[in-house]
Amino acid sequence: MNDETQKAANKNRWILLVLLAVFLAPALGSWLLYANLDKVHLGTTNKGEFVQPPRPVDSTGLPLPADYFLHHLTLVYVGAAAGCGADCRGALQAMQVSEIALGENSRQVQRLYLASGAPDAEAKQDTGLTAVDGIGRAALAAFDGADAPKYVYLVDPKGYVVLRYPLSEDPKHILQDLRHLLGVSEG
């Protein structure tokens, strides 16, 4: 083989290697990403914690219309049996402030207070809040049981609990998620 033929063969090999790399690299990269997806944090824009898996709310034990959750995002606070203390009032206020801050889009959001006992007198006076007392275990199953009073929950328009916010969370985070879900700009 002469020198010129050898150079042409080397050039062809390089072209072949480059073509293989161009076509195989994306497939190999996507396979590696898929195989290690649990180790890769791609980031999300939501401020609340995802409820995994999303849980349906069993409204059969609740004195609510069957379609209560349909067509609305619902902020839910599940009160402790001891009544509405400082945490409860803080959660109800965070829910109310978030709803009011949405302005005309607040029609797409509703607030629900589920109480084990009788709802607080202040909660009953809040006209935009639906307060339900005497809830049973079936209704609590979608929430975190005994830990439920530690969170404000977001129920999607199909009746699934999808996000939760610790009571220590900044209420602005609830508002940011609501705006994002409703497609409302913050301007």
Protein Blocks (a to p, Z undefined) as FASTA:
>chain_A
ZZklmmmmmmmmmmmmmmmmmmmmmmmmmmmmmmmmmmpcgbpabfbdcddddddddfkl
pccdfklmgopacddddddfkbpcfklmmmmmmmmmmmmmnmmmlmmpccddddfbdcdf
klmmmmkbccdehiafklmmmmnmjmmmmpccdddfkopafbdcdfkbcfklmmmmmmmm
nopafZZ
